[in-house]
């Protein structure tokens, strides 16, 4: 039975979509950071692959087609951003400053951790774009000379974690303004976090979408400079 499933081109695609829909149902019934659809669906897929002893390569034969939608979906985030243009103009300076500070903090913290733990410059170059959406992070890592595979896995974990705890963290920090919440989530958890921000509200979703774009551009410019300051 397992062999029949893995030989199907659509197995990975079907199991991924199916587990995500199941996770959505569970999250609606028991809303909790641990039942965030993206996080829970990932855990369910991993458990199925381990339980049925299905190799990742067999799963990815069909699942890889989902990644083709990554760039178009990222571009589609421009729609809610366009609808909130008056609000963007009103808060332009605070938004830009917040994103620049967030980008610098992210890259510097990665470099500091790598220095303190003796991980070396290759790891730092691979994780410098950890808070940038995958489509942009891959290009940044290639320019920095890092390991793309490490970048992709780290970005995925960052996005899942950010989407799972963003609501709780915003409450802990007392972030109630929709613009602040959206910018913070998009800047830290990129596309995965933006899906959560859109659930919070239209303004949060629009600001998070904007943060994805601006943080991506800012990281592409600032990451090489910051990494060079630490590792030469």
N, C-alpha and C positions, 0 to 999 in steps of 0.2 A: 504493500500500500504506500509506504513511504517513498519507494523508488518511483512509483507511478506519479506521485505528486511532484517530486523533484524534477522529473523529466518534462513536466509541463512548463511551457514558456510563461504561462500566466500565474504560476503558483505564488511566486514572490510578490507580484502585483496584487493578487487577490487577497493574500493573507495580510498584507500591510493595510490595505483599505478596510478589510473586514475588522481587524483589531482596532483600527482607529475609530470606526463607527461604534464598536462595542465600548471603547473607552469614553466616547462622547456620551453614550447612554448612562454609563456608570457615573460619570462626573455630574451629570444632571441629577442623578438620584442621590449621590453622596458627594457634594462639592467639597473638595479638599485639595491642598497643594499636591498630595500624593496621587490624586486621581485626575490631575491635569491631563487631558487627552493625549498630548504629544509624549509626555513622560510615561503614562500608563501603557499606551500602545507600544512604545519601544520595549518596555519590560515584557509585555505579553508576547511580542514577536520573538524576543530572545529566549523566553521560556519554551516556546513551541519548537524553536530550532534545536535547543538543547535536549528537550524531551524526546523529540523524534530523531535526534542525531543527524540533523540535516546540515551539511556544510554551507558556509556562507556563500561560496561561489554558486552553488545550486540555487540558493535563495535569491541572490542578486541578479541572476539571469533574467528574472522578470521584474524584480523590484527596481532595477536601475532605470526603468522607463519613467518612474515617478520623478526622478531627479531632473528629467528633461523639462519639467514644468517649473523648476526653481527660478530661472531667470525671468520668464514671463510673469510669474506670480509676484516677484520682487518689483517688476515694472508696474504691475497693476496697483501697487500701493500708492502710486502717484495720484490715483483718482480721489481718495478721501483727502489727500493733502491739498489738491486743487480746490476742493469744496470749502476748505478752511483758509483760503488765501488772506482774507481781511484780518483774521486772527493771527496769522503768521506775520503779517506786516506790523501789527500792533506790538508783538513780543519779539521782534526780530533780534535785537541786541542780546537780551537775556538767553534766548535759544542758542544763538551762535556761541556765546561765551560758555554756556553749560556744556555744549557738545565738545568744544575745544578742550575744556578742563577734563571732561570725561575721557576723551581720547588719550590725552597726555597721562592721566592717572592710570589708565589701563596698560599702556605700553611700558611706562616707568615701573609699575608694580611687577610686571612680567620680568623685566630686566633685573630688578632688585632680587626677586626670588631666585632667578637663575644664578646670580652672582653668589648669593648667600648659601645656596645648596650645591654650588659647584657644577651646575648642569651644562655650562658652556654656551657659546654664542649660537651654535646651531639650533638648540632648543629655543633660545630666545628669539631667533629669527623666525622660527616656526610658529611661536605662540604670540608674536607681536600683534597679529591681527585677530586675536581670539574673540574680540567683541564686534567683529565685522561680519556681515552676512557672507555665506560661503562663496557666492559667485565673485565677490570682490576680494575676499580673503585669499583665495587661491592665487590670484594675480599678484597680490602684495607679497606673499611668501615666495613666489617664484623670483620676483625682483630682488628680494632680500637674500636669496640663496638658502632658504629653509627647506624643511621636509613637508611636502604638500599633504601627505597622508596624516601626519601628526596634526597639521593645521585643521584639516577637515574634521577629524574626530574630536578635537578640542572645541571647535566652533559648534559642533552638534551638541556636545555636553553643555556648553555655556548657554546655548539657546534653550535647551530643555530645562535646565536648572532655573534660568531666568524666567521662563514662562510659568514654571511651577511655583516659584516663591515671590514673584513680583508684587502680587496683590498684598501679601502678608508684609513684605518689606516696606512697601509704601505706607501701610498703616503704622508700622513700628516707627518709621521716620517722620510721621505726621504729614506726609505729602498728600494734600487734598486737592490742590489746584490741578485741573485736567491737563493743562499745558505742561506743568512740571512732571506729572506722572508719566505722560506720554513720551516726553523727551528722555527721561531717565530710563524707561524701559527699552526704548528703541536704541539708545546709546549703549546700553549694557548687554542686551539680549537679542539684538538684530531682528531678523524676520520672524523667528519663533516667538519672541517676546511681543512682537507687533500683533500677532494673532490674538494674544491675551489682551493687549491694550485695546484692540477693537471690540472685545467683549465688554470692556469697562465702559466704553463710550465712543462716540464719533470723534470728539476732539482728541481724546487719548490716542486713538488709532491714527489720526492725521498727523499728530506731532511725532508719534513713534515712526511713522513712515518717513517723515522728513529727517528724523535723526539717523535712520538707516543710511540715507543718501549722503548727508553731510559728514557723518562719522566715517563712512567709507572713504570719501574723498580726503578728509583730514588725516586719517590713518595712513593713506597712501603717501601723503606728503611728509607727515611728522614721524612715522615709524622708522624710516631709514636714518633720520637725523638722530633720534633718541637712541636707537640701537648702536649707532656709531659712537655716540658719546660714552656708552658703557663698555663696548667691546672693540672699538677702533675700526 
